[in-house]
Amino acid sequence: MAIRITDECINCGACEPECPNNAIYEGGAEWKFSDGTSLKGMVTGMSTNVETDADTEQEPLDMDVYYIAPDKCTECKGFHEEPQCAAVCPVDCCVDDEDLPETEEFLLKKKDSLHLIDAL
C-alpha cells in the first residue's frame, strides 16, 4: 500500500526530507512526477493511472497538512526496511492507505519506474 498522512499531522515537516522518492509535500503545495525522480516526458501514474507530462504541476492533495503523492510512494521499498516517514513522525500520522492496496512486488516496480538508470 501507499502511505497517507492523516489529519492528525502537526505540520512539523520531519517526514518530507526522509522520502527517497520526493513523494511528500507541504499542504497546499503543487507536486510533479519529476520532483526527485528520473521521470521525463509523458508518464502514467502507476497507482492512479493519471496520464500527464512529468513536469506538469499537479493539484495539491491536501491544503492544510503534509500529504503523500500515491503515484510516487513506494513505502521506501528498495531503499529502507520500513517507511521512513512513519519512522520519524512524532504523532504517528503516516499510515497505510487502505484505499490503495499494493503488493511489495508492485511497490518495487513503481520504485524502478521512478528511478530509471540511463544506459551508457
N, C-alpha and C positions, 0 to 999 in steps of 0.2 A: 504494500500500500504506500501511497504517498503520505507525507506527514502534513498536518494542518496546524495552524495556530489558533487557539480558542480566544474568545472574548476576554478571558482572564489575563491576557497579555498586559504587562505593565509598561510596555514600550521601552524596555531597558536597552535593547539592541544587542544583547550578548550573543544571540543566535546568528545574526547576519554575517559576521566575518568567519564563522565556523563552517559555512556551507561550501563544499568543494565545487558545487555547480552554480553558484551565484543565483540560487532559486529563492532567496529570502529578500523581501523588500519592505521598506517602511510604509506604513499605512498612507494611502494617497499617492504613492509614487508609481509611475508607469514602469513597466518592465519590458524587456526584449529577450527573445530567444538567444540572441548573440552575446548578451552580457555574460562574460566569464566562460564562454564555450567556444568551440571552433565552428559553430554553425554560420553559414553564409547562404545568401540567395533564398529561394523558396523552401520552406520547411513545413512539415506536418507534425503537430504535437502528438506524441505517442499516447498520452493519457486522455486528451480531449479531442483529437482529430482536427484541431484548428489548423487551417492552411493559411500561411502568411509569409511575408518576407522576414527573414531573421532579424533585420534591423528596424522593423516597424514597431513603434511603441504600442504596447498592449494596455488596455484599461486596468487600473488597479483592482485587485480582488477584494480589498478592504480599504476603507477610507480612514479608519480610526486606529487600527493596530497593525503590527507587522503581519505579513502574510507570506505564504509559500506558493510559488507558481508550480502547480502539479506537473506540468509538462517538463519541468527541469528537476524535480525532486526524485532522487533515487534511494532515499533513506541512507545515503552515504555508502551504498553497496559498491564494492570495488575500491573504496578509499579507506573506510574505517569499519570496525566491528559493530558499531551502533550509530544511530543518527546523532550527529554532533549537536544539532540544535536542541534536542531533548536532553542531552547530557549536560549542557551548560545552562539550561533555562532554570532560573531561580524559583519559578512558580509552577513548573510542570504543565505548561500550556501547549507544548509541542506534542501532539498525539497522533495516532494513526487516523487517517482519513477513511472512515468506513465506507464512504461513497465511491472510493477508488481502490478496490481490491486489486493488488498487483503482486505477482509472484516474484521470488528472488530472481529467477531467470529473466523475467520481463524487465525488472529494475536494472539488471546488469546490461541488457541490450540497450535500454534507454541511456545508461551511462556511456556506453560505447558510441551511441549515436550523437551524444552531446560533445564528445571529445575525440573527434576523428583525428587520426595521425596521418599527416600528409606523407605519401610515398616519395622516396627520394628518387 
